[in-house]
Amino acid sequence: MKTKAWLMVALFVLGCSQKPSVRSEDIAYVQTTVDLLRTRANFAPQMDSAQIQFSLDSVYRRHHTSASEYQQQSAALASDPKNAEVVFAAISDSISKK
């Protein structure tokens, strides 16, 4: 009986200690977001709106998406808070690693 109790405790600790993983369809969103954040961080104060738009559009093209598709994905995350938490944790982890 003691062995079963320790096994249950070990499984509980192991199960609770693992981070939830990002779904495969959200990986591209995470990568696009990180790339957009890095691009925006490199904007120079003297850049005009055309240069900024060109830079952002190049990120969307590189990730085979568009600004409107990206915005739709962002809005879809609002309807799934648990998944949004996992996605934004992955974004945060990606930013802090590099």
C-alpha positions as CSV (number, residue, x, y, z in Angstrom):
1,M,0.0,0.0,0.0
2,K,2.8,2.4,0.8
3,T,4.4,1.7,-2.6
4,K,1.2,2.6,-4.4
5,A,0.9,5.9,-2.4
6,W,4.5,6.9,-3.3
7,L,4.0,6.0,-6.9
8,M,0.9,8.2,-7.0
9,V,2.8,11.1,-5.4
10,A,5.6,10.6,-7.8
11,L,3.2,10.6,-10.8
12,F,1.4,13.7,-9.5
13,V,4.7,15.6,-9.0
14,L,5.9,14.6,-12.5
15,G,2.6,15.5,-14.1
16,C,2.4,18.9,-12.5
17,S,6.0,19.9,-13.1
18,Q,5.9,19.6,-16.9
19,K,5.0,22.8,-18.9
20,P,2.2,22.4,-21.3
21,S,3.4,22.3,-24.9
22,V,2.6,24.6,-27.8
23,R,0.3,23.1,-30.4
24,S,1.8,22.5,-33.8
25,E,-0.5,25.1,-35.4
26,D,0.7,27.7,-32.9
27,I,4.4,27.3,-33.6
28,A,4.3,29.5,-36.7
29,Y,2.4,32.2,-34.7
30,V,5.0,32.2,-32.0
31,Q,7.9,32.4,-34.6
32,T,6.1,35.2,-36.4
33,T,5.5,37.1,-33.2
34,V,9.1,36.9,-32.1
35,D,10.3,38.0,-35.5
36,L,7.9,41.0,-35.4
37,L,9.1,42.0,-32.0
38,R,12.7,41.8,-33.0
39,T,12.0,43.8,-36.1
40,R,10.1,46.5,-34.2
41,A,12.9,46.7,-31.7
42,N,15.3,47.7,-34.5
43,F,13.2,50.5,-35.8
44,A,15.3,53.7,-36.0
45,P,13.6,57.0,-34.9
46,Q,14.2,58.5,-38.3
47,M,12.3,55.7,-40.2
48,D,9.3,56.8,-42.0
49,S,6.0,54.9,-42.2
50,A,6.8,53.4,-45.6
51,Q,10.0,51.9,-44.3
52,I,8.3,50.6,-41.2
53,Q,5.5,49.0,-43.3
54,F,8.0,47.4,-45.7
55,S,9.9,45.9,-42.7
56,L,6.8,44.5,-41.2
57,D,5.5,43.2,-44.5
58,S,8.9,41.4,-45.1
59,V,8.4,39.6,-41.8
60,Y,4.9,38.4,-42.8
61,R,6.2,37.3,-46.2
62,R,9.1,35.4,-44.6
63,H,6.6,33.5,-42.5
64,H,4.1,32.9,-45.4
65,T,1.3,34.9,-43.8
66,S,-0.3,38.3,-44.0
67,A,-1.1,41.0,-41.5
68,S,-4.8,40.2,-41.6
69,E,-4.2,36.4,-41.1
70,Y,-1.9,37.3,-38.2
71,Q,-4.5,39.5,-36.6
72,Q,-7.1,36.8,-37.0
73,Q,-4.8,34.3,-35.2
74,S,-4.3,36.9,-32.4
75,A,-8.1,37.3,-32.1
76,A,-8.6,33.6,-32.0
77,L,-6.3,33.3,-29.0
78,A,-8.8,35.5,-27.1
79,S,-11.4,32.8,-27.3
80,D,-9.0,30.1,-25.8
81,P,-7.3,31.6,-22.7
82,K,-5.5,28.4,-21.7
83,N,-4.0,28.1,-25.1
84,A,-3.2,31.8,-25.2
85,E,-1.3,31.4,-21.9
86,V,0.8,28.6,-23.4
87,V,1.5,30.5,-26.6
88,F,2.5,33.7,-24.8
89,A,4.7,31.8,-22.4
90,A,6.4,30.3,-25.5
91,I,6.9,33.8,-26.9
92,S,8.3,35.0,-23.6
93,D,10.7,32.0,-23.4
94,S,11.8,32.6,-27.0
95,I,12.6,36.2,-26.4
96,S,14.4,35.6,-23.1
97,K,16.6,32.8,-24.7
98,K,18.1,35.1,-27.4
